[in-house]
Amino acid sequence: MQTEVKQPTTSEWNRKKVSVGIENHYRSSNTVTLFNGDCMDLLGEIPDEEAMLVVTSPPYNLGKEYERVLEIDRYLAQQKKVIEECVRILHPMGSICWEVGNYVNNGEIIPLDILLYSIFHDLDLHLRNRIIWHFEHGLHCSKRLSGRYEVILWFTKSDDYKFNLDPIRIPQKYPGKKYFKGPKTGQYSCNPNGKNPGDLWVIPNVKHNHVEKTVHPCQYPVGLIERLVLSMTEEGDLVFDPFMGVGTTAVAAVLNNRRPAGAEIRGDYYDIAVDRIKKASTGELRTRPMDKEVYRPPKKSKLAINPFMES
Ligand SMILES: C[S@@+](CC[C@H](N)C(=O)[O-])C[C@H]1O[C@@H](n2cnc3c(N)ncnc32)[C@H](O)[C@@H]1O
């Protein structure tokens, strides 16, 4: 099935004015592949070593509307099958980023990244970072501390991997700082292009008043994935997501002229993903900019003033 036929040329990509062609089956020449079905079926169509980046947030086994809760061993066995296929399609210089939270069982939390680590390790992948994604909103717990982070496990297939820090540098804290001793005394000491963003990323999660919010209960933000896409791939590279949801990975890839491919088993999410990808390709999709500061209400705003304290 094809939902749009027109394939953009590179200059059209740059103008971001045409809607991209979205193919339901994989071919290396596709600009965007979005399969409505089980990811294992789509993975079976993809040749070895095609993808420069595999990035996903898999079902967390939490009993969300799109998943059935499984015994943890069965869940891990299912994940292992998908991960093995993702490793097969991964380019030798490529990266896999698995974004997960905690599985909760009778109030006990089970950190999925800890359970999943050995699957990747046994497949000879190399862990480069365990990125903590911190956000400030979510469920308020009464019998434990409220969960305010998830984890991205970033693995590479080899020691020779694509990684470009420059597109994801963030402003320096002290850009005016100078060397105070040695041969460079008096010169500015920090990189004028910004600093390494580190492995703790503070990016708002997609809650109800977020510009990217759709009906999906567990969307991740486009900006989170753009950081991975921009640093781990180049234009034209294939970015694969086995659990596409409402297409956030594909949006991040299309906005940066990469070729996304992925699967979503539910038709309603698939349709939203198609719509978002088309809008992203024509510049009509509203997304939160990757480096936008977290909003802090002005000290004198009504919301920031504590009504229970006397002034
Ligand atoms: C955590 S959500 C991903 C959300 C996505 N990151 C986004 O921002 O929209 C996991 C998704 O995987 C889908 N899913 C579950 N099993 C699947 C399978 N075997 N193949 C493809 N998609 C599947 C679910 O329907 C759900 O939308």
The ligand as a Tripos MOL2 file, in Angstrom:
@<TRIPOS>MOLECULE
LIG
   27    29     1     0     0
SMALL
NO_CHARGES

@<TRIPOS>ATOM
      1 C1          5.8250    3.0550   23.8700 C.3       1 LIG1
      2 S1          4.8830    3.0680   22.4240 S.3       1 LIG1
      3 C2          5.9090    3.9700   21.2820 C.3       1 LIG1
      4 C3          5.5330    5.4120   21.1830 C.3       1 LIG1
      5 C4          6.3930    6.1920   20.2030 C.3       1 LIG1
      6 N1          7.7550    6.3050   20.6950 N.3       1 LIG1
      7 C5          5.8130    7.5780   19.9300 C.2       1 LIG1
      8 O1          6.4340    8.5910   20.3140 O.co2     1 LIG1
      9 O2          4.7180    7.6520   19.3810 O.co2     1 LIG1
     10 C6          5.0310    1.4430   21.8070 C.3       1 LIG1
     11 C7          4.1970    1.2110   20.5580 C.3       1 LIG1
     12 O3          4.4940   -0.0800   20.0430 O.3       1 LIG1
     13 C8          3.3170   -0.5970   19.4200 C.3       1 LIG1
     14 N2          3.5210   -2.0610   19.2850 N.ar      1 LIG1
     15 C9          3.4140   -3.0180   20.2400 C.ar      1 LIG1
     16 N3          3.7610   -4.2280   19.7580 N.ar      1 LIG1
     17 C10         4.1200   -4.0260   18.4530 C.ar      1 LIG1
     18 C11         4.6140   -4.8760   17.4280 C.ar      1 LIG1
     19 N4          4.7970   -6.1820   17.6570 N.pl3     1 LIG1
     20 N5          4.9090   -4.3280   16.2330 N.ar      1 LIG1
     21 C12         4.7160   -3.0060   16.0110 C.ar      1 LIG1
     22 N6          4.2460   -2.1490   16.9290 N.ar      1 LIG1
     23 C13         3.9630   -2.6480   18.1430 C.ar      1 LIG1
     24 C14         2.1980   -0.1590   20.3640 C.3       1 LIG1
     25 O4          0.9370   -0.1460   19.7380 O.3       1 LIG1
     26 C15         2.6920    1.2400   20.7870 C.3       1 LIG1
     27 O5          2.1110    2.2540   20.0010 O.3       1 LIG1
@<TRIPOS>BOND
     1     1     2 1
     2     2     3 1
     3     2    10 1
     4     3     4 1
     5     4     5 1
     6     5     6 1
     7     5     7 1
     8     7     8 2
     9     7     9 1
    10    10    11 1
    11    11    12 1
    12    11    26 1
    13    12    13 1
    14    13    14 1
    15    13    24 1
    16    14    15 ar
    17    14    23 ar
    18    15    16 ar
    19    16    17 ar
    20    17    18 ar
    21    17    23 ar
    22    18    19 1
    23    18    20 ar
    24    20    21 ar
    25    21    22 ar
    26    22    23 ar
    27    24    25 1
    28    24    26 1
    29    26    27 1
@<TRIPOS>SUBSTRUCTURE
     1 LIG1         1 GROUP 0 **** ****
